[in-house]
């Protein structure tokens, strides 16, 4: 599975997101650093989730053996998006912001660990090489467009 492009693309995103989460957890107050890192993370998470759902998850939803995993992950994406929406609205200098951020960080790290350790290996067993290559192509094309879209759309309940 290590050489399969769709899964390596997703893992590369996850590694970048882990670094952003760790860097953000070390920030203090309503600082420019916190604002900048959070905006980078917000855009990255929104774009990643949308591109992942339109590539890998769309295919998994069509397979009865993979459908439950895909549904579970989509619901976790919604949960993280809701966390992001709450964080956008909160005062970054409040202790409540950091508490909410740490809760989101914990949930998201659990989500991506679960994907990498359980869901990706299971999907890799079921998907053909041709399908995996097509999913990578879709993901790689969608991600930049979803980054642009995320710049225009706030996270949370208001999102469609």
Secondary structure as UniProt FT lines:
FT   TURN            2..3
FT   HELIX           5..25
FT   HELIX           32..52
FT   HELIX           53..57
FT   HELIX           58..61
FT   TURN            64..66
FT   HELIX           67..89
FT   TURN            92..93
FT   HELIX           95..114
FT   HELIX           115..119
FT   HELIX           120..126
FT   HELIX           129..152
FT   TURN            157..158
//
